[in-house]
Amino acid sequence: MPAVQSKNQAEDLTDEKRKKMATTINVHVFLSICQHVITLQSEVMLVRELCKDDVAATAQMLSNSSGLIGLLSLFVNQAGGKLSDSTGRKPYLLLGPLGNVIWGLLVCSYPQSKAVVLFCRIARSVLTTFSNTVMVSAVMADVFSGKDLAMASSKVAAVIGVGIVVTPIFETLILQRAKHPRYTYLALSSLAAVHLLYNSTCFCETLAAKPVCVSRNSQLAALNPFGFLSIYTRGSQLLKRLVTITSLQMFLEGKNLSDIVEIWKRSHLKWTIEGSRNFVVTYGVLCVVAGALLTPPLLSRLSARNFTSLTNHTNALGFFLRGAAERSWVFLLAMLPLLPGVNGASASALKALSADLAAAEGFGKGEFSAWTNNLRALSGSAAPVLFGQCYAWCLRRGIYPGSVFALAGFIGALLPEALLRRVDADELRAAEGMAAAAIQPPRPLAAPAAAAAGAPREAK
């Protein structure tokens, strides 16, 4: 078991340093989301072209590749997250942009090769998710704790919204002028090069402990993609329940539904490139408003249980409404109830609480971030395959395909809500109080020896 961590590293940072680090994190997230969104329409168009305009085949190819992305992420997230507790965070923050420079150039050069397009889609998603989501979670846990961590996460959601607003405009301009989706991948490489330069020069290491030699046993443990099972074998009952709830909520992340939504807009709502762009921009604006003005007050005023329950209900309403009819106004109306818990924001309170609880129980921050993101990767692996196959099955059997959105609402909102109701209220309040007071057990005297033996080491 990792050495029990000392008092939160965040307490050793001045407010000025914390604000500066928050700005750096936000810029990193913004550039990452830009690289993801800039091919939002182009990737689907390119795959549909490779499938000779077969909508069902397109949905299956996209969903199956997304499933493979989730499985590969198990290995990358686990190994990288574990090693980052020893070697530092910064090297791994450079992997995503470096990879995107390469993948963008490859697709731009070989757009007619199904193998190249799918390989680059898979590699790009795996490395971008690790370099952004996994490492950002670890960095934020280094810098923030308690409700500060939840608030910082909500502001990151607003930054994601800004990226969603800005990037589709440029993608649409490229598609209109270049007349082929391959050229958006050239823009992807350019963005990634800027991102790589920024991270190299502006990102400071947040793991205060000096890098340590990692033992052979620790290296082997880092390669175990099922290391997240340690949460269920070594963690408290409360921690296990919180992690399970947030993992189910991740089924509703935008990336898990983006392919189905894009197909729905094009094939069922009959939207054009410009119409799709306008929706994404409007959606991004609302995400910014929600992340900056709606979610933070809810997080500060509501308990973790009440915030999570509220957003579970609004998500369920939004997803059941989203596919209720093949009407643009119904699809647009569904955006409103989704706002408080959009794109995984419903998990904000419990994720922050579980991170503090895990630190108190002795798990390494990078390691725990990798484990929870591996569970997220499992959700991200299962969700697109499940939704894509469900959509294709409904289409071929003559069943209303909008049912896929109701399925998403059940798995990602109603099921987590049912599990939340089984969590003891007093136990949850006690955990919230501990996080607010930043109470952590003292580091045992044997910690240095444990670190030398390969256990992750945290800053004092």
C-alpha positions in Angstrom: 0.0 0.0 0.0 1.3 3.5 -0.8 2.7 5.5 2.0 0.0 7.6 3.7 0.2 11.1 2.4 1.1 14.1 4.4 -1.1 17.2 4.8 -2.3 18.5 1.4 0.3 20.0 -0.8 -2.2 22.7 -1.7 -1.8 24.2 1.8 1.9 24.9 1.0 1.1 27.0 -2.0 0.4 30.7 -1.8 -2.8 32.1 -3.3 -0.8 33.8 -6.0 0.9 30.6 -7.0 -2.3 28.7 -6.9 -4.0 31.3 -9.2 -1.1 31.2 -11.6 -1.2 27.4 -11.8 -5.0 27.5 -12.3 -4.5 29.8 -15.3 -1.8 27.5 -16.7 -4.1 24.5 -16.3 -7.0 26.3 -18.0 -4.8 27.3 -21.0 -3.7 23.6 -21.3 -7.3 22.4 -21.2 -8.4 25.0 -23.7 -5.8 24.0 -26.2 -6.5 20.3 -25.6 -10.3 20.8 -26.2 -9.6 22.8 -29.3 -7.6 19.9 -30.8 -10.4 17.5 -29.9 -13.3 19.7 -31.3 -11.6 20.9 -34.5 -12.3 17.5 -36.1 -15.7 17.0 -34.6 -17.5 17.1 -38.0 -14.5 16.3 -40.1 -13.8 12.9 -38.5 -17.4 11.7 -39.0 -17.4 13.0 -42.6 -14.1 11.3 -43.4 -15.2 7.9 -41.9 -18.6 8.2 -43.6 -16.8 8.8 -46.9 -14.7 5.7 -46.2 -17.9 3.7 -45.6 -19.4 5.0 -48.8 -22.2 6.9 -47.1 -23.6 3.9 -45.2 -24.9 5.5 -42.0 -25.2 2.3 -40.0 -21.7 1.1 -41.0 -20.3 4.6 -40.1 -21.9 4.4 -36.6 -20.6 0.9 -36.0 -17.0 1.8 -37.2 -16.9 4.9 -35.0 -18.4 3.1 -31.9 -16.1 0.0 -32.3 -13.0 2.2 -32.6 -14.2 4.2 -29.5 -14.4 0.9 -27.6 -10.8 0.0 -28.5 -9.8 3.5 -27.4 -11.2 2.8 -24.0 -9.4 -0.6 -23.7 -6.0 0.8 -24.7 -6.5 3.7 -22.3 -6.6 1.2 -19.4 -2.9 0.4 -20.0 -1.7 4.0 -20.8 -3.6 5.6 -17.9 -2.5 3.1 -15.4 1.2 3.1 -16.4 1.5 6.9 -16.8 -0.5 7.8 -13.7 1.5 5.5 -11.5 4.9 6.6 -12.9 3.9 10.3 -12.7 3.8 10.0 -8.9 7.6 9.3 -9.1 8.8 11.1 -12.2 6.6 14.2 -12.1 3.6 15.4 -14.1 5.2 17.6 -16.8 6.7 15.0 -19.1 3.3 13.4 -19.6 1.6 16.7 -20.3 3.7 16.9 -23.4 2.6 13.5 -24.9 -0.8 14.6 -26.1 0.3 17.7 -28.2 3.3 15.9 -29.5 1.2 13.0 -30.7 -1.4 15.3 -32.3 1.3 16.9 -34.4 2.1 13.5 -35.9 -1.4 12.2 -36.2 -2.7 15.3 -37.9 0.0 15.2 -40.5 -0.6 11.5 -41.2 -4.3 11.8 -41.8 -3.8 14.9 -44.0 -1.4 13.0 -46.1 -3.4 9.7 -46.3 -7.1 10.6 -46.0 -8.2 7.7 -48.2 -6.5 5.0 -46.0 -9.0 3.5 -43.6 -6.1 2.0 -41.6 -4.4 5.4 -41.2 -7.5 7.3 -40.3 -8.7 4.8 -37.7 -5.2 4.2 -36.2 -4.7 8.0 -35.8 -8.2 8.4 -34.4 -7.4 5.7 -31.7 -3.9 6.9 -30.9 -5.0 10.6 -30.8 -7.9 9.9 -28.4 -5.8 7.7 -26.1 -2.9 10.1 -25.7 -5.0 13.2 -25.6 -7.2 11.8 -22.9 -4.2 10.7 -20.8 -2.2 13.9 -21.3 -5.3 16.1 -20.6 -7.8 14.4 -18.3 -5.6 12.0 -16.3 -2.7 14.4 -15.8 -4.9 17.5 -15.2 -6.8 15.5 -12.5 -3.4 14.7 -10.8 -2.1 18.3 -11.2 -5.3 19.8 -9.8 -5.2 17.3 -6.8 -1.6 18.6 -6.2 -2.7 22.2 -6.1 -6.3 22.1 -4.8 -8.4 20.2 -2.3 -12.0 19.9 -0.9 -14.5 22.4 -2.4 -11.7 24.4 -3.9 -11.0 21.3 -6.1 -14.7 21.0 -7.1 -14.8 24.8 -7.9 -11.7 24.6 -9.9 -13.1 21.7 -11.9 -16.3 23.7 -12.6 -14.1 26.5 -14.0 -12.3 24.0 -16.2 -15.8 23.1 -17.5 -16.3 26.7 -18.5 -12.9 26.7 -20.3 -14.0 23.6 -22.2 -17.1 25.5 -23.2 -15.0 28.4 -24.6 -13.1 25.9 -26.7 -16.3 24.4 -27.9 -17.5 27.9 -28.9 -14.4 29.0 -30.8 -13.1 25.9 -32.5 -16.1 24.9 -34.7 -16.1 28.3 -36.3 -12.6 27.6 -37.6 -13.5 24.0 -38.6 -16.4 25.2 -40.6 -14.3 27.9 -42.4 -11.8 25.2 -43.3 -14.5 22.8 -44.6 -16.1 25.5 -46.6 -12.9 26.8 -48.2 -10.9 23.6 -48.6 -13.9 21.4 -49.6 -12.4 18.4 -47.8 -12.1 17.3 -44.2 -8.4 16.3 -44.6 -7.3 19.9 -44.2 -8.7 20.3 -40.7 -6.1 17.7 -39.6 -3.4 20.1 -40.8 -5.0 22.7 -38.5 -4.9 20.1 -35.8 -1.2 19.7 -36.2 -0.6 23.4 -36.0 -2.7 23.8 -32.8 -0.8 20.9 -31.3 2.6 22.5 -32.1 1.5 25.7 -30.3 0.3 23.6 -27.4 3.6 21.7 -27.2 5.6 24.9 -27.1 3.3 26.4 -24.4 3.5 23.3 -22.1 7.3 23.1 -22.6 7.9 26.7 -21.5 5.0 27.6 -19.2 4.0 24.5 -17.2 5.7 24.2 -13.9 6.1 20.8 -12.1 3.5 20.5 -9.4 4.8 17.3 -7.8 7.0 18.8 -5.1 8.8 15.6 -4.2 12.0 14.9 -6.2 11.8 12.1 -8.7 12.8 8.8 -7.2 14.0 5.6 -8.6 11.2 3.2 -9.2 11.7 -0.4 -8.2 11.1 -3.4 -10.6 8.1 -4.4 -8.6 6.6 -0.9 -8.9 7.3 -0.9 -12.6 5.5 -4.1 -13.1 2.6 -2.8 -11.0 2.4 0.2 -13.2 1.8 -2.0 -16.2 -1.2 -3.7 -14.6 -4.3 -2.2 -16.4 -6.6 -3.5 -13.7 -4.8 -1.7 -10.9 -8.0 0.3 -10.3 -9.3 -2.8 -8.6 -7.2 -1.8 -5.6 -9.9 0.8 -4.9 -12.3 -2.0 -4.3 -9.9 -4.2 -2.4 -8.2 -1.6 -0.2 -10.5 1.4 -0.2 -13.3 2.1 2.3 -16.9 1.2 1.6 -17.7 4.9 1.0 -14.8 5.4 -1.4 -15.9 2.4 -3.5 -19.5 3.6 -3.7 -18.5 7.2 -4.7 -16.1 5.9 -7.4 -18.8 3.6 -8.8 -21.3 6.4 -9.0 -19.0 8.8 -10.8 -17.9 6.1 -13.2 -21.5 5.5 -14.3 -22.0 9.2 -14.6 -19.1 9.3 -17.1 -21.3 7.4 -19.6 -22.8 10.9 -20.4 -19.6 12.6 -21.3 -19.8 14.4 -24.6 -17.1 12.4 -26.3 -19.0 9.2 -25.6 -22.1 10.5 -27.5 -20.5 12.9 -30.0 -20.5 10.5 -32.9 -24.1 9.5 -32.4 -25.1 13.2 -31.9 -23.3 14.1 -35.1 -25.1 11.4 -37.0 -28.4 12.3 -35.5 -28.0 16.0 -36.5 -27.0 15.1 -40.1 -29.3 12.1 -40.9 -32.4 12.7 -38.7 -32.5 16.5 -38.2 -31.1 17.2 -41.7 -28.7 19.9 -40.4 -26.0 21.4 -42.7 -22.4 22.0 -41.8 -23.3 25.6 -40.8 -26.3 24.4 -38.7 -24.2 21.9 -36.9 -21.6 24.6 -36.2 -24.2 27.0 -34.9 -25.5 24.3 -32.5 -22.0 23.5 -31.2 -21.2 27.2 -30.7 -24.5 27.8 -28.9 -23.9 24.7 -26.8 -20.4 25.9 -26.0 -21.7 29.3 -24.9 -24.2 27.7 -22.6 -21.5 25.5 -21.2 -19.4 28.6 -20.4 -22.4 30.2 -18.7 -23.1 27.0 -16.7 -19.5 26.4 -15.8 -18.9 30.0 -14.7 -22.2 31.2 -13.3 -24.4 28.2 -12.6 -22.4 25.2 -11.4 -20.1 27.0 -8.9 -22.9 28.5 -6.9 -24.7 25.2 -6.8 -21.5 23.5 -5.6 -20.9 26.1 -2.9 -24.5 26.1 -1.6 -25.5 22.4 -1.9 -24.0 19.4 -0.2 -22.3 16.8 -2.4 -25.4 14.6 -2.2 -27.9 17.3 -3.1 -25.7 18.6 -6.0 -25.3 15.2 -7.4 -29.0 14.3 -7.1 -30.1 17.5 -8.7 -27.8 17.1 -11.7 -28.7 13.4 -12.1 -32.4 14.4 -12.4 -31.7 17.2 -14.9 -29.5 14.9 -17.0 -32.2 12.2 -17.1 -34.8 14.8 -18.2 -32.5 16.2 -20.8 -31.5 12.9 -22.4 -35.1 11.5 -22.4 -36.2 14.7 -24.1 -33.3 14.8 -26.5 -34.4 11.8 -28.6 -38.1 12.1 -28.0 -38.8 13.3 -31.5 -36.9 14.0 -34.8 -37.5 17.7 -34.4 -34.8 20.4 -34.1 -36.7 22.4 -31.5 -37.0 19.3 -29.2 -33.3 18.6 -29.6 -32.5 22.3 -28.8 -34.9 22.4 -25.9 -33.1 19.4 -24.3 -30.0 21.6 -23.9 -31.5 23.6 -21.0 -32.0 20.8 -18.4 -28.6 19.4 -19.3 -26.6 22.5 -18.4 -26.0 22.0 -14.6 -24.6 18.5 -15.1 -23.3 18.7 -18.7 -20.4 16.7 -19.9 -19.7 14.9 -16.7 -20.1 18.0 -14.5 -22.7 16.0 -12.5 -19.7 14.1 -11.0 -17.9 17.2 -9.9 -18.8 17.1 -6.2 -18.3 13.4 -5.7 -15.0 13.3 -7.7 -13.5 16.0 -5.5 -14.7 14.3 -2.4 -13.4 10.9 -3.5 -10.0 12.4 -4.4 -9.6 13.8 -0.8 -10.9 10.6 0.7 -8.4 8.5 -1.3 -5.6 10.8 -0.3 -6.6 10.3 3.4 -6.6 6.6 2.9 -3.1 6.6 1.5 -3.5 6.4 -2.3 -1.1 8.4 -4.5 -2.7 11.3 -6.3 -1.4 10.4 -9.7 -2.1 6.7 -9.1 -5.7 7.4 -7.9 -6.2 9.8 -10.8 -5.1 7.0 -13.2 -7.3 4.4 -11.5 -10.4 6.6 -11.7 -9.6 7.5 -15.3 -9.2 3.8 -16.1 -12.8 3.3 -14.8 -13.7 6.3 -16.9 -12.0 4.7 -19.8 -14.1 1.5 -19.2 -17.2 3.7 -19.4 -15.7 5.4 -22.4 -15.1 2.0 -24.0 -18.5 0.5 -23.2 -20.7 3.6 -23.9 -19.8 4.4 -27.5 -20.0 0.7 -28.5 -23.3 0.2 -26.6 -24.9 3.4 -28.0 -23.5 2.8 -31.6 -24.7 -0.8 -31.7 -28.1 0.1 -30.2 -28.5 2.9 -32.8 -27.5 0.6 -35.7 -29.8 -2.2 -34.4 -32.8 0.1 -34.0 -32.2 1.5 -37.5 -32.0 -1.9 -39.1 -35.0 -3.3 -37.2 -37.3 -0.3 -37.9 -37.3 0.7 -34.2 -37.2 4.4 -33.4 -33.4 5.2 -33.2 -33.9 8.1 -30.7 -34.3 5.4 -28.0 -30.5 5.5 -27.7 -30.7 8.8 -25.8 -33.2 7.3 -23.3 -30.8 4.4 -22.8 -28.0 6.9 -22.1 -30.1 8.8 -19.6 -31.0 5.6 -17.7 -27.4 4.4 -17.4 -25.7 7.7 -16.8 -28.3 9.4 -14.6 -31.0 7.2 -13.2 -28.7 4.3 -12.2 -26.2 6.6 -10.4 -29.1 8.2 -8.6 -30.4 4.9 -7.4 -26.9 4.0 -6.1 -26.5 7.4 -4.4 -29.7 6.8 -2.4 -28.0 3.8 -0.9 -25.1 5.8 0.5 -25.4 6.6 4.2 -26.1 10.3 4.6 -24.2 10.7 7.9 -21.1 8.9 6.5 -21.1 11.2 3.5 -21.5 14.3 5.6 -18.6 13.2 7.8 -16.4 12.8 4.6 -17.4 16.3 3.4 -16.4 17.7 6.8 -13.1 16.0 6.7 -12.4 17.3 3.2 -13.4 20.8 4.2 -11.0 20.8 7.1 -8.3 19.1 5.0 -7.9 16.5 7.7 -5.4 13.8 6.8 -3.7 11.1 8.9 0.0 11.8 9.8 2.7 10.2 7.7 4.1 7.2 9.4 7.8 7.1 10.3 8.4 4.3 7.8 7.4 6.4 4.8 10.9 7.1 3.6 11.7 3.4 3.5 8.5 2.7 1.7 9.3 5.4 -0.9 12.7 3.9 -1.4 11.1 0.6 -2.0 9.1 2.0 -4.9 6.0 3.4 -3.2 4.7 6.7 -4.7 5.9 9.7 -2.7 4.0 12.9 -2.2 5.1 16.3 -1.1 5.0 17.4 2.5 
